[in-house]
Amino acid sequence: MGTVIEIFVVMLVVGAGAFAPLGYFIYKFGQKNSQPFGETEPHGDSPSFVNELVEKVIALVKSKTSGSKSKS
């Protein structure tokens, strides 16, 4: 009978450890205006060197392809 109680306690500890991240997320989600980690910046609003470089390359390719089509 002692082993059954020990196994129950161990499984209880393992279950609590497994669901602790979920409980933490629910706790944080309920805090600040239903935002899990406070004010976060919307994706894509911050300027990035890579984004600006890619936009320049895309504009260059578009200008080259549209320029070659209009000459024909």
ChimeraX commands (.cxc) that place a marker at each C-alpha (Angstrom):
marker #1 position 0.00,0.00,0.00 radius 0.5
marker #1 position 2.93,2.33,0.65 radius 0.5
marker #1 position 4.18,2.02,-2.92 radius 0.5
marker #1 position 0.81,3.06,-4.31 radius 0.5
marker #1 position 0.90,6.24,-2.21 radius 0.5
marker #1 position 4.49,6.92,-3.27 radius 0.5
marker #1 position 3.60,6.48,-6.93 radius 0.5
marker #1 position 0.58,8.77,-6.46 radius 0.5
marker #1 position 2.75,11.49,-4.93 radius 0.5
marker #1 position 5.40,11.15,-7.65 radius 0.5
marker #1 position 2.75,11.33,-10.39 radius 0.5
marker #1 position 1.23,14.38,-8.72 radius 0.5
marker #1 position 4.62,16.13,-8.71 radius 0.5
marker #1 position 5.28,15.14,-12.34 radius 0.5
marker #1 position 1.82,16.37,-13.39 radius 0.5
marker #1 position 2.28,19.67,-11.57 radius 0.5
marker #1 position 5.64,20.14,-13.28 radius 0.5
marker #1 position 4.20,19.31,-16.69 radius 0.5
marker #1 position 1.31,21.77,-16.42 radius 0.5
marker #1 position 3.19,24.57,-14.65 radius 0.5
marker #1 position 4.05,26.42,-17.91 radius 0.5
marker #1 position 0.40,26.36,-18.95 radius 0.5
marker #1 position -0.67,27.73,-15.59 radius 0.5
marker #1 position 1.98,30.44,-15.77 radius 0.5
marker #1 position 0.83,31.47,-19.25 radius 0.5
marker #1 position -2.80,31.66,-18.12 radius 0.5
marker #1 position -1.75,33.70,-15.10 radius 0.5
marker #1 position 0.26,36.16,-17.23 radius 0.5
marker #1 position -2.49,36.34,-19.87 radius 0.5
marker #1 position -5.00,37.47,-17.29 radius 0.5
marker #1 position -2.84,40.30,-15.98 radius 0.5
marker #1 position -2.37,43.23,-18.35 radius 0.5
marker #1 position -5.44,43.84,-20.52 radius 0.5
marker #1 position -5.45,40.26,-21.76 radius 0.5
marker #1 position -1.94,40.60,-23.15 radius 0.5
marker #1 position 0.24,37.71,-21.99 radius 0.5
marker #1 position 3.50,39.61,-21.64 radius 0.5
marker #1 position 2.49,43.25,-21.43 radius 0.5
marker #1 position 2.87,45.72,-24.26 radius 0.5
marker #1 position 4.55,44.04,-27.18 radius 0.5
marker #1 position 5.46,45.74,-30.41 radius 0.5
marker #1 position 3.40,44.62,-33.40 radius 0.5
marker #1 position 5.39,42.54,-35.82 radius 0.5
marker #1 position 6.93,44.47,-38.67 radius 0.5
marker #1 position 6.71,47.99,-37.26 radius 0.5
marker #1 position 10.35,48.36,-36.31 radius 0.5
marker #1 position 12.75,49.39,-39.07 radius 0.5
marker #1 position 15.27,46.78,-40.05 radius 0.5
marker #1 position 18.39,47.00,-42.18 radius 0.5
marker #1 position 17.57,43.69,-43.84 radius 0.5
marker #1 position 13.96,44.74,-44.60 radius 0.5
marker #1 position 15.11,48.03,-46.11 radius 0.5
marker #1 position 17.78,46.27,-48.18 radius 0.5
marker #1 position 15.28,43.73,-49.51 radius 0.5
marker #1 position 12.80,46.48,-50.36 radius 0.5
marker #1 position 15.52,48.30,-52.34 radius 0.5
marker #1 position 16.43,45.10,-54.20 radius 0.5
marker #1 position 12.77,44.40,-55.01 radius 0.5
marker #1 position 12.30,47.97,-56.27 radius 0.5
marker #1 position 15.45,47.66,-58.38 radius 0.5
marker #1 position 14.31,44.36,-59.89 radius 0.5
marker #1 position 10.84,45.77,-60.59 radius 0.5
marker #1 position 12.30,48.84,-62.28 radius 0.5
marker #1 position 14.65,46.72,-64.39 radius 0.5
marker #1 position 11.95,44.27,-65.46 radius 0.5
marker #1 position 9.36,46.94,-66.18 radius 0.5
marker #1 position 11.94,49.05,-68.04 radius 0.5
marker #1 position 12.94,46.20,-70.33 radius 0.5
marker #1 position 9.32,45.42,-71.18 radius 0.5
marker #1 position 8.49,48.99,-72.11 radius 0.5
marker #1 position 11.46,49.26,-74.52 radius 0.5
marker #1 position 10.26,46.35,-76.67 radius 0.5
marker link #1:1,2 radius 0.2
marker link #1:2,3 radius 0.2
marker link #1:3,4 radius 0.2
marker link #1:4,5 radius 0.2
marker link #1:5,6 radius 0.2
marker link #1:6,7 radius 0.2
marker link #1:7,8 radius 0.2
marker link #1:8,9 radius 0.2
marker link #1:9,10 radius 0.2
marker link #1:10,11 radius 0.2
marker link #1:11,12 radius 0.2
marker link #1:12,13 radius 0.2
marker link #1:13,14 radius 0.2
marker link #1:14,15 radius 0.2
marker link #1:15,16 radius 0.2
marker link #1:16,17 radius 0.2
marker link #1:17,18 radius 0.2
marker link #1:18,19 radius 0.2
marker link #1:19,20 radius 0.2
marker link #1:20,21 radius 0.2
marker link #1:21,22 radius 0.2
marker link #1:22,23 radius 0.2
marker link #1:23,24 radius 0.2
marker link #1:24,25 radius 0.2
marker link #1:25,26 radius 0.2
marker link #1:26,27 radius 0.2
marker link #1:27,28 radius 0.2
marker link #1:28,29 radius 0.2
marker link #1:29,30 radius 0.2
marker link #1:30,31 radius 0.2
marker link #1:31,32 radius 0.2
marker link #1:32,33 radius 0.2
marker link #1:33,34 radius 0.2
marker link #1:34,35 radius 0.2
marker link #1:35,36 radius 0.2
marker link #1:36,37 radius 0.2
marker link #1:37,38 radius 0.2
marker link #1:38,39 radius 0.2
marker link #1:39,40 radius 0.2
marker link #1:40,41 radius 0.2
marker link #1:41,42 radius 0.2
marker link #1:42,43 radius 0.2
marker link #1:43,44 radius 0.2
marker link #1:44,45 radius 0.2
marker link #1:45,46 radius 0.2
marker link #1:46,47 radius 0.2
marker link #1:47,48 radius 0.2
marker link #1:48,49 radius 0.2
marker link #1:49,50 radius 0.2
marker link #1:50,51 radius 0.2
marker link #1:51,52 radius 0.2
marker link #1:52,53 radius 0.2
marker link #1:53,54 radius 0.2
marker link #1:54,55 radius 0.2
marker link #1:55,56 radius 0.2
marker link #1:56,57 radius 0.2
marker link #1:57,58 radius 0.2
marker link #1:58,59 radius 0.2
marker link #1:59,60 radius 0.2
marker link #1:60,61 radius 0.2
marker link #1:61,62 radius 0.2
marker link #1:62,63 radius 0.2
marker link #1:63,64 radius 0.2
marker link #1:64,65 radius 0.2
marker link #1:65,66 radius 0.2
marker link #1:66,67 radius 0.2
marker link #1:67,68 radius 0.2
marker link #1:68,69 radius 0.2
marker link #1:69,70 radius 0.2
marker link #1:70,71 radius 0.2
marker link #1:71,72 radius 0.2
view
